[in-house]
Amino acid sequence: MQIAIINGPNLNLLGKRETGIYGSESFENYFKQLEAQFPDIQFSYYQNNVEGELVNYLHEVGFSYDGILLNAGAYTHTSVAIRDAIAGIKTPVLEIHISNVYAREEFRHTSLIAPKCVGGIYGLGLKGYHLGVEYFLLNKA
């Protein structure tokens, strides 16, 4: 099984940025733990702050992977391009957010990508990625 994890803008600062909201662990450290917990899964990890690069990577993995865990960050609320990329690929995408976006500012309550995703996990910290992997394991074709 191949699962791609794609993180959007500012998620390269995990462990340093707003630790009260996002925690103090870097994603790179967490990713190593995730790989150790699921040794039979081939993971790819991609982070980029540029919307078009996220679209390009969705296109790259969106026809050959078994699942995509996408934390589009702030692009969740603004990007028609990422929404269209998800709609155009075959691989199912699960929306992930570390914080509970519905307990934050009102502008974060609208996700443009949610209608094109198979579901979403919000507010469970980095554990949301683990739960997303579990979802794909339980729903593999």
N, C-alpha and C positions, 0 to 999 in steps of 0.2 A: 504494500500500500504506500502510495506517495501523497503526502500532505504538504502544501505550501502555506507558510505563514507570511503574511504581508502586513507590514506596519507602515502607516503614513506619517505625516508631518509631526515633528517634535518628539516622536517616540524613540528617537536615538538618544534622547536626554533622560530616559527612565533611570531612576536611581539618583538623579541630580535635580530634576525639575519637579517642583511642587510635590514634595515627598508626602505631604499630608493627604494628597489626593491619590497619587500614583505609586506610593511606596518608595522604599530605598534600594530596591534591587535592580540591577541593570538587566535589560532583556537578554543580553548575551549570556550572562550567568544563568538566568532562568532557562534559556534555550538549551543549554548543556544538561540541565536537570531533566527537561522534557525528553530529550534524546535518550537519556539513561533510563527513564521510566518506560519508554516505548521503543525498545531496541529493534523491533521487527518493522518499524515504520521508517521509510526514507523521507526525511524532512528536508525542505529547502526553506531558508529564511531570507527575506528581502525587506529592507527598509529604505524609504526614500521620502524626501520632503517635497518632491516635485510631482505634481498631479499627472502630467503626461508620462512620466517614467513608471508610475504605478499602473497606468492604463497599459503601457507596453508590457509590463511583467504579467499582468492578468492575461493578456493575449498569449504570452509565451507559455504559461503553465495551464491555461484554461481549456485545453483540449486533450491533455495527456495525464493530468493528475487526478487523484480520486477525491480530493477535497481541498478547499482553500479556506483558511481562517484569515479574515480580513479585519484589521483595525485601521480604518481609513482616517482616524483622527478627525480633525476639523473638516476635512473634505466630505465626511459623512453628511454634513448639513448643507453643502454647497455644490457638490460635483455631479452635474448631469453626465459628464464624460465618464466618470467611474461607474455610475449607474448603468450607462449604455454598454460599457465594457463587460460588466457582469451579465447583462442581458444577452450579450453576443457570444458568450462562451458556453461550453457544455458542462464543465466541472462545477459542482454545487459550491456555493460560497456561503459561509456562516459569518455573520457580523459579530465582531467582538469589541467590547469597550471595557477598559479596566475600571473606570469610574461609572457610577450610576448616572448616566446622562439625564435621566428624568428627574433627578434630585438636584440638578444644577440649573444654570441659566436657561431661560425659556427658549432661546434660539437653539439650544442643543436638543430640544425635545422632538425636532423633526429630522428624520433620516431620509434622505433621498434614495439611499441604496437599499433600505430594508425591504421594499416591495420586490426586489429582484434577488434577495437572499433567501435561503431555506429557513432561516431563523436567526436569532440573535441571543447573545449572552452579555448582560450588562451589570456592572457594579460588583463583580466578584473578584476583583483584583486580577493578578496574573493567573490565578486558578482558572479563570475563564478559558484560557487557551487549552489547559488540560481537559476541561469538560468538553471543549469543542472537538478535541481528538477523540474522546470517548464517543461523542455523537457520531462521528464518521465511522468508527469501528463498529458501532451498533447498527449502522445503516448502510454498510458496504453492499455493493451489488453482487 
